[in-house]
Amino acid sequence: MTTTDHRTDEAPTQPQPAVDLKKGVLDQLGGPWGMVYAAVPIVAFVTANAVVSLPAAIGFAIAVAVGIIGWRLLRGESLGPALSGLPGVVVACGIAAWTGSANGFFLIGIWAALLGAIVTLGSLLVRRPLTGIIWNAMHGGKNPWRQDRKTLRAHDIATLAATTVFAARFGVKQWLYLTDATGWLAFAKIAMGTPLMALALLVVVWAFRHSTKRLTTQAGPAR
């Protein structure tokens, strides 16, 4: 006679990958062309603002962003990055119109960088690095990742990388905003956007893989 072991809730949770981390980081950010498409509305706004009125520059930037979506649709490309970028362009243009200044176009990015730096740094200070919380949520939410020192350290490093990117973005762009350097603000937004985010995501992907490997090994083979 066999008995059934009902104590499955006492066994370590087997982490199961929720996303394909084998895809290239640049691919997940829209690829090289995604970086170009994200930069075009910014360049269009700054260039137009130098020769026409602010309202006209705003309209031109939005038209370019919509045109990119149409172009990608005609080419049969993925619309995800373009569609997700359009609201950002519209909001940035709205803030520029509200403030009456071209520099207002970059305020949302500056505020977002400050908020990101505060959240990620705060998670480190309370010993719950944000990347670890995200990884755990993606893998069932019941993994003892904080009890494993090496896993916790990996997420400390990954979250610190994100904090560094956010803090650098805020510091540089806030200084350029205060000095009214609109052209350099556009350059900083492009240069410190996807390229820096890709570097930070490489560290995050490393931490995710490290966590999955260590905790899967500790949990043992699935029963």
C-alpha positions as CSV (number, residue, x, y, z in Angstrom):
1,M,0.0,0.0,0.0
2,T,1.4,3.4,-1.0
3,T,0.9,6.6,0.8
4,T,0.8,10.0,-0.7
5,D,3.0,12.8,0.7
6,H,0.8,15.9,1.0
7,R,3.6,18.1,2.4
8,T,4.4,19.7,-0.9
9,D,4.1,23.2,0.7
10,E,7.2,22.4,2.8
11,A,9.5,21.7,-0.1
12,P,11.5,24.5,-1.6
13,T,9.9,26.2,-4.4
14,Q,11.5,25.3,-7.8
15,P,12.2,28.5,-9.6
16,Q,10.9,28.4,-13.2
17,P,12.0,30.9,-15.7
18,A,9.0,33.2,-16.6
19,V,10.8,35.0,-19.4
20,D,13.3,34.0,-22.0
21,L,16.5,35.6,-20.7
22,K,18.5,34.2,-23.6
23,K,17.3,36.9,-25.9
24,G,19.7,39.7,-26.5
25,V,19.3,42.7,-24.3
26,L,19.3,45.0,-27.4
27,D,16.6,42.8,-29.0
28,Q,14.4,43.3,-25.9
29,L,14.9,47.0,-26.2
30,G,13.9,47.1,-29.8
31,G,17.3,46.3,-31.4
32,P,19.7,48.9,-32.9
33,W,16.9,50.3,-35.0
34,G,14.7,50.7,-31.9
35,M,17.5,53.0,-30.5
36,V,17.4,55.1,-33.7
37,Y,13.6,55.3,-33.8
38,A,13.6,56.5,-30.1
39,A,16.1,59.2,-30.9
40,V,14.5,60.6,-34.0
41,P,11.5,62.4,-32.3
42,I,14.0,64.0,-29.9
43,V,16.2,65.3,-32.7
44,A,13.2,66.4,-34.6
45,F,11.9,68.4,-31.7
46,V,15.2,70.2,-30.9
47,T,16.0,70.8,-34.6
48,A,12.5,72.2,-35.3
49,N,12.6,74.4,-32.1
50,A,15.7,76.1,-33.5
51,V,13.9,77.3,-36.6
52,V,10.2,77.5,-35.8
53,S,8.0,78.3,-32.8
54,L,7.6,76.0,-29.8
55,P,4.1,74.9,-30.7
56,A,5.2,74.1,-34.3
57,A,8.1,72.1,-32.9
58,I,5.8,70.2,-30.6
59,G,3.5,69.3,-33.5
60,F,6.4,68.3,-35.6
61,A,7.8,65.9,-33.0
62,I,4.5,64.2,-32.5
63,A,4.0,63.9,-36.2
64,V,7.4,62.3,-36.5
65,A,6.7,59.8,-33.7
66,V,3.4,58.8,-35.4
67,G,5.2,58.6,-38.7
68,I,7.7,56.1,-37.3
69,I,4.8,53.9,-36.2
70,G,3.4,54.0,-39.7
71,W,6.8,53.3,-41.2
72,R,7.3,50.3,-39.0
73,L,3.8,49.0,-39.8
74,L,4.5,49.2,-43.5
75,R,7.8,47.3,-43.1
76,G,6.1,44.6,-41.0
77,E,8.3,45.4,-38.0
78,S,7.4,45.0,-34.3
79,L,5.3,48.0,-33.2
80,G,5.9,47.4,-29.4
81,P,8.8,49.9,-28.9
82,A,7.3,52.5,-31.2
83,L,3.9,52.3,-29.5
84,S,5.4,52.4,-26.1
85,G,7.5,55.4,-27.0
86,L,4.6,57.5,-28.5
87,P,3.0,58.3,-25.1
88,G,6.3,59.5,-23.8
89,V,6.8,61.9,-26.7
90,V,3.2,63.2,-26.3
91,V,3.6,63.7,-22.5
92,A,7.0,65.4,-23.0
93,C,5.5,67.7,-25.6
94,G,2.6,68.4,-23.3
95,I,4.9,69.5,-20.5
96,A,6.9,71.6,-22.9
97,A,3.7,73.3,-24.0
98,W,2.6,73.7,-20.3
99,T,5.9,75.3,-19.2
100,G,6.3,77.3,-22.4
101,S,9.9,76.2,-22.6
102,A,11.7,73.7,-24.9
103,N,13.5,72.4,-21.9
104,G,10.2,71.2,-20.5
105,F,10.3,68.4,-23.1
106,F,13.0,66.8,-21.0
107,L,11.4,67.2,-17.5
108,I,9.6,63.9,-17.4
109,G,12.8,62.1,-18.1
110,I,14.6,64.0,-15.3
111,W,11.8,63.3,-12.8
112,A,11.6,59.6,-13.8
113,A,15.4,59.3,-13.3
114,L,15.1,60.9,-9.8
115,L,12.3,58.6,-8.9
116,G,14.1,55.5,-10.2
117,A,17.2,56.5,-8.2
118,I,15.2,57.0,-5.0
119,V,13.3,53.7,-5.3
120,T,16.3,51.5,-6.2
121,L,18.5,53.1,-3.6
122,G,15.8,52.8,-1.0
123,S,15.4,49.1,-1.7
124,L,19.1,48.6,-1.2
125,L,19.1,50.5,2.2
126,V,16.3,48.2,3.5
127,R,18.2,45.1,2.3
128,R,15.5,44.2,-0.3
129,P,17.1,45.0,-3.6
130,L,14.5,45.7,-6.2
131,T,15.8,43.3,-8.9
132,G,15.5,40.5,-6.4
133,I,11.9,41.4,-5.6
134,I,11.1,41.4,-9.3
135,W,12.9,38.1,-9.9
136,N,11.1,36.4,-7.1
137,A,7.7,37.7,-8.3
138,M,8.4,36.4,-11.7
139,H,9.2,33.0,-10.3
140,G,6.2,32.4,-8.0
141,G,7.1,34.8,-5.1
142,K,8.0,32.1,-2.7
143,N,11.7,31.6,-3.2
144,P,14.1,32.1,-0.3
145,W,16.4,34.3,-2.3
146,R,17.3,36.7,0.6
147,Q,18.5,33.7,2.7
148,D,21.2,32.9,0.1
149,R,24.1,35.3,0.6
150,K,25.5,35.0,-3.0
151,T,22.0,35.5,-4.5
152,L,21.4,38.5,-2.4
153,R,24.8,40.0,-3.3
154,A,24.0,39.5,-7.0
155,H,20.8,41.5,-6.7
156,D,22.6,44.1,-4.6
157,I,25.0,44.5,-7.5
158,A,22.3,44.6,-10.1
159,T,20.1,47.1,-8.2
160,L,23.2,49.2,-7.6
161,A,23.9,49.2,-11.3
162,A,20.3,50.5,-11.9
163,T,20.7,53.1,-9.2
164,T,23.9,54.3,-10.8
165,V,22.3,54.7,-14.2
166,F,19.3,56.6,-12.7
167,A,21.5,58.9,-10.6
168,A,23.8,59.7,-13.5
169,R,20.9,60.5,-15.7
170,F,19.3,62.8,-13.1
171,G,22.6,64.5,-12.2
172,V,23.7,65.3,-15.8
173,K,20.3,66.2,-17.2
174,Q,19.2,68.3,-14.2
175,W,22.5,70.3,-14.5
176,L,21.9,70.8,-18.3
177,Y,18.3,71.8,-17.6
178,L,19.3,74.4,-15.1
179,T,21.9,75.8,-17.5
180,D,19.3,76.0,-20.3
181,A,21.3,73.8,-22.6
182,T,18.5,72.3,-24.7
183,G,20.8,70.8,-27.4
184,W,23.0,69.1,-24.9
185,L,19.9,67.9,-23.0
186,A,18.8,66.1,-26.2
187,F,22.3,64.6,-26.6
188,A,22.3,63.5,-23.0
189,K,18.8,62.0,-23.3
190,I,19.9,59.9,-26.3
191,A,23.4,58.9,-25.1
192,M,22.2,58.1,-21.5
193,G,19.0,56.4,-22.6
194,T,19.0,53.0,-24.3
195,P,22.8,52.5,-24.3
196,L,23.1,52.9,-20.5
197,M,19.9,51.0,-19.9
198,A,21.3,48.1,-22.0
199,L,24.5,48.0,-19.8
200,A,22.4,47.9,-16.6
201,L,20.1,45.2,-18.0
202,L,23.1,43.1,-18.8
203,V,23.9,43.1,-15.0
204,V,20.3,42.4,-14.2
205,V,20.1,39.5,-16.6
206,W,23.3,38.1,-15.0
207,A,21.7,38.4,-11.5
208,F,18.5,36.7,-12.7
209,R,20.4,33.8,-14.2
210,H,22.6,33.5,-11.2
211,S,19.5,33.4,-8.9
212,T,17.7,30.8,-11.0
213,K,20.8,28.6,-11.2
214,R,21.6,28.7,-7.5
215,L,18.1,28.3,-6.1
216,T,17.1,25.6,-8.7
217,T,20.2,23.7,-7.5
218,Q,19.3,24.1,-3.9
219,A,15.7,23.0,-4.5
220,G,16.9,19.8,-6.1
221,P,15.1,18.0,-8.9
222,A,11.4,18.6,-9.3
223,R,9.2,15.8,-7.9
